Amino acid sequence: MCLCGSNKRIMKQKADIGLIGLAVMGENLVLNMESKGFTVGVFNRSVDKVDKFIAGRGAGKNFIGAHSIAELCDSLAKPRKVMMLVKAGQAVDDFIEQLIPHLEAGDIIIDGGNTYFPDTIRRTKYVESKGLLYIGTGVSGGEEGALLGPSMMPGGSPAAWPAVKEIFQAVAAKVEGGVPCCDWVGEGGAGHFVKMVHNGIEYGDMQIINEAYQIMKDMLGMSADEMHEVFKVWNTGDLDSYLIEITRDILAVKDEDGSPLVEKILDTAGQKGTGKWTGVSALDLGIPLTLIGESVFARCLSAQKDIRVKASKVITGPTVNFTGDKKQMIDDLKDALFGAKIISYAQGYNLMMEAASEYKWNLNLGGIALMWRGGCIIRSTFLGDIKKAFDVNPGLENLLLDPHFKGIVEKAQAGWRRVCAAALTNGIPAPALTSALCYFDGFRSERLPANLLQAQRDYFGAHTYERVDKPRGEFFHTNWTGRGGDTASTTYVV
């Protein structure tokens, strides 16, 4: 075993926590932990990384390097706490199996990766069946967040929380009053579910910003420097957020030839699957997550670069011809972004509410907003208003029913509609901004055309329908053609 001391304090004989996986996130997180006074055991499947870390960024600090899982577990104080920051999927299961023989009752296994929550539900039950405890925790903030303070969303075995609370809350980002952006989320897969929704909202935030960028660039003919100035102003007001801030910075960076670097980047977006998982979960639970869904599909369309290039040469659309007030359109874009952003959170929170009901999780919805206030990618000033909304009304069914958010969206809608109309008229794709507006209009509609849809379903499949002049739960079937019988299909929800 490789032991490395520290000049500033004497290293403990046993580590407070162990970590498997010294990639970017893992390396930065253990440095964060050590800087808060904890001794950390470290292991990596490629053991040369352990020696390299101990001799490099970890030199002279309170780390205990291990060259095997057995060595790592032996280096930990009881109850042992082992955190994995490895690729989601089979690698997590493999490490769990390697850890179990070297742990004993009450020890804790922690998965800090981007894991699909059903896997965390399964693993929590499995690890608990072995007499151990399990935590699946979302960790957001990227490389910088891991080092300086991430947002952390732990869930799993409730009995494990007291043993890790001090460490997690010490390393997490802090907001006003020193409040840590980390608290217990709930049982089973609750922590990873909340992180998944966080990532889905991140997809949505990024997409609406990108659509605003394209409208400014292609419809308003603005340069990168001009757009930089707009985002700079936006970041001082209601839209103040990490993603607006970094967009401001990106637009100011020049390539070696003095041209904007962003324009040299190939327009094909990558994704790791968390946005897709959010959309699939919404479909499973029957929640209209339209903005995030469109954001995922926008990335998929961007990936079809070759066929888009072919299509651009043979398919024509309207010629861009914006003749309106440029300054007014920029102001309208700000309203459109703010309105759509609120819709994204409203849909994400709606999904978390339904999941809490489905999986019997006791989610602290206001507390989750507080956890997202600092450290994470979607951190923004208006998350404090979400916390207030749930403090005032813990039973709030949708953010759009909160007076504060209702007022903002109602005020933003005029400019938002002008943006969507101009984009569609000029052939500028704005799938997230327009779908969010359609959701808003659908949500506020007392009556939607689903009555015709139910008639169609009953016509071709005898699926039955309810009537507005009869009690809910009473179903009817009509022989629409006169050729069918009176037998109706059973009513069910997929």
Salt bridges, closest charged atoms under 4 A:
ASP16 OD2 - LYS12 NZ 2.83
GLU27 OE2 - ARG57 NH1 2.70
GLU34 OE1 - LYS8 NZ 3.83
GLU34 OE2 - ARG9 NH2 3.27
ASP51 OD1 - HIS67 NE2 2.72
ASP93 OD1 - ARG122 NH1 3.20
ASP93 OD1 - ARG123 NE 2.93
GLU104 OE2 - LYS78 NZ 3.15
GLU104 OE1 - ARG80 NH1 3.60
ASP107 OD2 - ARG80 NH1 2.80
ASP111 OD2 - ARG123 NH1 3.95
ASP119 OD1 - ARG122 NH2 3.53
GLU176 OE2 - ARG373 NH2 3.06
ASP205 OD2 - LYS341 NZ 2.92
ASP218 OD1 - LYS217 NZ 3.34
ASP225 OD1 - LYS254 NZ 2.72
GLU226 OE2 - LYS326 NZ 3.98
GLU229 OE2 - HIS228 NE2 3.95
ASP249 OD1 - ARG248 NE 2.80
ASP255 OD2 - LYS264 NZ 2.87
ASP257 OD2 - LYS264 NZ 2.96
GLU263 OE1 - LYS217 NZ 3.95
ASP267 OD1 - LYS305 NZ 2.63
ASP267 OD2 - ARG308 NH2 3.20
ASP331 OD2 - LYS327 NZ 3.40
ASP332 OD2 - ARG418 NE 2.80
ASP385 OD2 - HIS404 NE2 3.42
ASP391 OD2 - LYS387 NZ 2.95
GLU410 OE1 - LYS406 NZ 3.28
ASP441 OD1 - ARG417 NH2 2.66
ASP441 OD1 - ARG444 NE 2.94
ASP458 OD1 - HIS477 ND1 2.78
GLU466 OE2 - ARG472 NE 2.99
ASP469 OD1 - ARG467 NE 2.86
